[in-house]
């Protein structure tokens, strides 16, 4: 019994139970809405459940990664992606062609 208790404590150490309950309730409402809107389509519900399981798994993994590691890994990535988006957004405002539109102009 102590091994099971220790394993449970290890797996749930970084979980916010109140937030998880609210999230699961929200996901349940979303599933009910999809079930109602898709004419009770079981394949649609099962695919949505698979998406939910993947999302919960990714959230669990990121909850257990130390924040300083995430900051170190994604700091440069976030900077360059934000710079790319801002650069292309400013071009779109000026009316300059975006890279995909430039290829069309070369033909």
C-alpha atoms as an extended CHARMM CRD file, in Angstrom:
* protein
*
       107  EXT
         1         1  UNK       CA              0.0000000000        0.0000000000        0.0000000000  PROA      1               0.0000000000
         2         2  UNK       CA              2.7730000000        2.5460000000        0.7090000000  PROA      2               0.0000000000
         3         3  UNK       CA              4.1460000000        2.0370000000       -2.8190000000  PROA      3               0.0000000000
         4         4  UNK       CA              0.7830000000        2.8930000000       -4.3890000000  PROA      4               0.0000000000
         5         5  UNK       CA              0.3980000000        5.9370000000       -2.1550000000  PROA      5               0.0000000000
         6         6  UNK       CA              3.9100000000        7.1210000000       -2.9910000000  PROA      6               0.0000000000
         7         7  UNK       CA              3.3080000000        6.6130000000       -6.7230000000  PROA      7               0.0000000000
         8         8  UNK       CA              0.0030000000        8.5040000000       -6.5490000000  PROA      8               0.0000000000
         9         9  UNK       CA              1.6670000000       11.3620000000       -4.6710000000  PROA      9               0.0000000000
        10        10  UNK       CA              4.4800000000       11.4640000000       -7.2460000000  PROA      10              0.0000000000
        11        11  UNK       CA              2.0760000000       11.5690000000      -10.2120000000  PROA      11              0.0000000000
        12        12  UNK       CA             -0.1980000000       14.2280000000       -8.7250000000  PROA      12              0.0000000000
        13        13  UNK       CA              2.4600000000       16.4660000000       -7.1660000000  PROA      13              0.0000000000
        14        14  UNK       CA              2.2060000000       19.2140000000       -9.7960000000  PROA      14              0.0000000000
        15        15  UNK       CA             -1.5340000000       19.1150000000      -10.4830000000  PROA      15              0.0000000000
        16        16  UNK       CA             -3.9570000000       21.8420000000       -9.5220000000  PROA      16              0.0000000000
        17        17  UNK       CA             -7.0420000000       19.7720000000       -8.6990000000  PROA      17              0.0000000000
        18        18  UNK       CA             -9.5250000000       22.6440000000       -8.7500000000  PROA      18              0.0000000000
        19        19  UNK       CA             -8.3270000000       23.7750000000      -12.1650000000  PROA      19              0.0000000000
        20        20  UNK       CA             -8.3830000000       20.1830000000      -13.4280000000  PROA      20              0.0000000000
        21        21  UNK       CA            -11.9830000000       19.7040000000      -12.2540000000  PROA      21              0.0000000000
        22        22  UNK       CA            -13.1140000000       22.9090000000      -13.9680000000  PROA      22              0.0000000000
        23        23  UNK       CA            -11.2510000000       21.8940000000      -17.1220000000  PROA      23              0.0000000000
        24        24  UNK       CA            -12.8350000000       18.4330000000      -17.1410000000  PROA      24              0.0000000000
        25        25  UNK       CA            -16.2960000000       19.9230000000      -16.6230000000  PROA      25              0.0000000000
        26        26  UNK       CA            -15.7210000000       22.3240000000      -19.5090000000  PROA      26              0.0000000000
        27        27  UNK       CA            -14.5260000000       19.4660000000      -21.7040000000  PROA      27              0.0000000000
        28        28  UNK       CA            -17.6340000000       17.4630000000      -20.7140000000  PROA      28              0.0000000000
        29        29  UNK       CA            -19.8970000000       20.3250000000      -21.7700000000  PROA      29              0.0000000000
        30        30  UNK       CA            -17.9890000000       20.5360000000      -25.0460000000  PROA      30              0.0000000000
        31        31  UNK       CA            -18.4130000000       16.8050000000      -25.6340000000  PROA      31              0.0000000000
        32        32  UNK       CA            -22.1420000000       17.0510000000      -24.9210000000  PROA      32              0.0000000000
        33        33  UNK       CA            -22.4020000000       19.9440000000      -27.3680000000  PROA      33              0.0000000000
        34        34  UNK       CA            -20.5380000000       18.0240000000      -30.0680000000  PROA      34              0.0000000000
        35        35  UNK       CA            -22.6600000000       14.9400000000      -29.4000000000  PROA      35              0.0000000000
        36        36  UNK       CA            -25.8230000000       16.9730000000      -29.7840000000  PROA      36              0.0000000000
        37        37  UNK       CA            -24.6260000000       18.9490000000      -32.7960000000  PROA      37              0.0000000000
        38        38  UNK       CA            -23.2100000000       15.9850000000      -34.7140000000  PROA      38              0.0000000000
        39        39  UNK       CA            -26.4660000000       14.0090000000      -34.6630000000  PROA      39              0.0000000000
        40        40  UNK       CA            -25.1380000000       11.5740000000      -32.0090000000  PROA      40              0.0000000000
        41        41  UNK       CA            -22.1610000000       10.5850000000      -34.1650000000  PROA      41              0.0000000000
        42        42  UNK       CA            -20.0620000000        8.0970000000      -32.2050000000  PROA      42              0.0000000000
        43        43  UNK       CA            -16.9760000000        8.3860000000      -34.4730000000  PROA      43              0.0000000000
        44        44  UNK       CA            -16.9640000000       12.1630000000      -33.9830000000  PROA      44              0.0000000000
        45        45  UNK       CA            -17.1620000000       11.7800000000      -30.1940000000  PROA      45              0.0000000000
        46        46  UNK       CA            -14.4070000000        9.1540000000      -30.1390000000  PROA      46              0.0000000000
        47        47  UNK       CA            -12.1120000000       11.3580000000      -32.2320000000  PROA      47              0.0000000000
        48        48  UNK       CA            -12.8030000000       14.2910000000      -29.9090000000  PROA      48              0.0000000000
        49        49  UNK       CA            -12.0450000000       12.0850000000      -26.8900000000  PROA      49              0.0000000000
        50        50  UNK       CA             -8.7220000000       11.1490000000      -28.5080000000  PROA      50              0.0000000000
        51        51  UNK       CA             -7.9690000000       14.8710000000      -28.9770000000  PROA      51              0.0000000000
        52        52  UNK       CA             -8.8270000000       15.5140000000      -25.3320000000  PROA      52              0.0000000000
        53        53  UNK       CA             -6.5390000000       12.7100000000      -24.1570000000  PROA      53              0.0000000000
        54        54  UNK       CA             -3.6400000000       14.0590000000      -26.2130000000  PROA      54              0.0000000000
        55        55  UNK       CA             -4.2510000000       17.5700000000      -24.8640000000  PROA      55              0.0000000000
        56        56  UNK       CA             -4.3880000000       16.3290000000      -21.2590000000  PROA      56              0.0000000000
        57        57  UNK       CA             -1.1720000000       14.3640000000      -21.8050000000  PROA      57              0.0000000000
        58        58  UNK       CA              0.6440000000       17.4080000000      -23.1950000000  PROA      58              0.0000000000
        59        59  UNK       CA             -0.6160000000       19.5570000000      -20.3070000000  PROA      59              0.0000000000
        60        60  UNK       CA              0.5480000000       16.9240000000      -17.7980000000  PROA      60              0.0000000000
        61        61  UNK       CA              4.0050000000       16.7970000000      -19.3780000000  PROA      61              0.0000000000
        62        62  UNK       CA              4.3590000000       20.5920000000      -19.3650000000  PROA      62              0.0000000000
        63        63  UNK       CA              3.0980000000       20.7420000000      -15.7720000000  PROA      63              0.0000000000
        64        64  UNK       CA              6.0040000000       18.5390000000      -14.7060000000  PROA      64              0.0000000000
        65        65  UNK       CA              8.7320000000       20.4190000000      -16.5940000000  PROA      65              0.0000000000
        66        66  UNK       CA             10.4710000000       23.0740000000      -14.4880000000  PROA      66              0.0000000000
        67        67  UNK       CA              9.6230000000       26.6410000000      -15.5860000000  PROA      67              0.0000000000
        68        68  UNK       CA             13.2740000000       27.6980000000      -15.8930000000  PROA      68              0.0000000000
        69        69  UNK       CA             13.8410000000       24.8920000000      -18.4230000000  PROA      69              0.0000000000
        70        70  UNK       CA             10.8460000000       26.0020000000      -20.4850000000  PROA      70              0.0000000000
        71        71  UNK       CA             12.0110000000       29.6050000000      -20.3620000000  PROA      71              0.0000000000
        72        72  UNK       CA             15.4770000000       28.6060000000      -21.5300000000  PROA      72              0.0000000000
        73        73  UNK       CA             14.1800000000       26.3870000000      -24.3550000000  PROA      73              0.0000000000
        74        74  UNK       CA             11.4060000000       28.5710000000      -25.7250000000  PROA      74              0.0000000000
        75        75  UNK       CA             12.8500000000       32.0320000000      -25.1580000000  PROA      75              0.0000000000
        76        76  UNK       CA             14.6430000000       32.2220000000      -28.4900000000  PROA      76              0.0000000000
        77        77  UNK       CA             11.9010000000       30.3730000000      -30.3430000000  PROA      77              0.0000000000
        78        78  UNK       CA              9.2290000000       32.7660000000      -29.0870000000  PROA      78              0.0000000000
        79        79  UNK       CA             11.3420000000       35.7890000000      -29.9520000000  PROA      79              0.0000000000
        80        80  UNK       CA             12.0180000000       34.7180000000      -33.5400000000  PROA      80              0.0000000000
        81        81  UNK       CA              8.4580000000       33.5670000000      -34.2020000000  PROA      81              0.0000000000
        82        82  UNK       CA              7.0540000000       36.8370000000      -32.8210000000  PROA      82              0.0000000000
        83        83  UNK       CA              9.5340000000       38.7970000000      -34.9310000000  PROA      83              0.0000000000
        84        84  UNK       CA              8.5150000000       36.8340000000      -38.0440000000  PROA      84              0.0000000000
        85        85  UNK       CA              4.7980000000       37.4030000000      -37.4140000000  PROA      85              0.0000000000
        86        86  UNK       CA              5.2370000000       41.1160000000      -36.7400000000  PROA      86              0.0000000000
        87        87  UNK       CA              7.3930000000       41.5910000000      -39.8180000000  PROA      87              0.0000000000
        88        88  UNK       CA              4.9050000000       39.9160000000      -42.1260000000  PROA      88              0.0000000000
        89        89  UNK       CA              1.9610000000       41.6230000000      -40.4930000000  PROA      89              0.0000000000
        90        90  UNK       CA              3.5310000000       45.0440000000      -41.0650000000  PROA      90              0.0000000000
        91        91  UNK       CA              4.1510000000       44.1300000000      -44.7080000000  PROA      91              0.0000000000
        92        92  UNK       CA              0.5190000000       43.1610000000      -45.1100000000  PROA      92              0.0000000000
        93        93  UNK       CA             -0.5780000000       46.5200000000      -43.7200000000  PROA      93              0.0000000000
        94        94  UNK       CA              1.6430000000       48.3960000000      -46.1660000000  PROA      94              0.0000000000
        95        95  UNK       CA              0.3350000000       46.3740000000      -49.0690000000  PROA      95              0.0000000000
        96        96  UNK       CA              3.6380000000       44.6260000000      -49.7380000000  PROA      96              0.0000000000
        97        97  UNK       CA              3.1770000000       41.1240000000      -51.0670000000  PROA      97              0.0000000000
        98        98  UNK       CA              3.6680000000       38.2770000000      -48.6150000000  PROA      98              0.0000000000
        99        99  UNK       CA              6.2310000000       35.5800000000      -49.5070000000  PROA      99              0.0000000000
       100       100  UNK       CA              3.5950000000       33.2600000000      -51.0030000000  PROA      100             0.0000000000
       101       101  UNK       CA              2.1880000000       36.1390000000      -53.0730000000  PROA      101             0.0000000000
       102       102  UNK       CA              5.6810000000       37.0550000000      -54.2770000000  PROA      102             0.0000000000
       103       103  UNK       CA              6.1060000000       33.6200000000      -55.8010000000  PROA      103             0.0000000000
       104       104  UNK       CA              2.9350000000       34.1830000000      -57.7730000000  PROA      104             0.0000000000
       105       105  UNK       CA              4.2730000000       37.5120000000      -59.0650000000  PROA      105             0.0000000000
       106       106  UNK       CA              7.4440000000       35.8500000000      -60.3710000000  PROA      106             0.0000000000
       107       107  UNK       CA              5.5320000000       33.6610000000      -62.8250000000  PROA      107             0.0000000000
